């Protein structure tokens, strides 16, 4: 009987720890959404006209693999950035933060993935409107850089 009680107690403790860890993951995800959020081929209604003009010009004049970026920081809290890489259909977007660097709030690393010359896409990135966040437009994905 004593062993059964110990086993049940142990299971309850593990279940409680598991639930707490899951809640922490959800809290971190919602916190990160306030720092950076991105969507493929999404345009805010107030940016539609300017983004469509920018995108049409980029598609007409750009070379395959060339990056274009359009930013709208009129909202004091959020910066909307639209990134297009001619001839690519998907994007890897990563947020890099170094807590030991007090002057830089982070870097947003963007890589165009999956070459397709007929059906290219762009990505909308919503981030904090802070000049200390840098954008890195790269030919190499961060995932592949970390493997090396």
Buried (B, 14 or more C-beta within 10 A) or exposed (E): EEEEEEEEEEEEEEEEEEEEEEEEEEEEEEEEEEBBBBEEEBBBEEBEEEBEEBBEEBBEEBEEEBBBBBBBBEEEEBBBBBBBBBBBBBBBBBBEEEEEEEEBBBBBBBBBEEBEEEEBBBBBBBBBBEEEBEBEBBEEBBEEEEEE
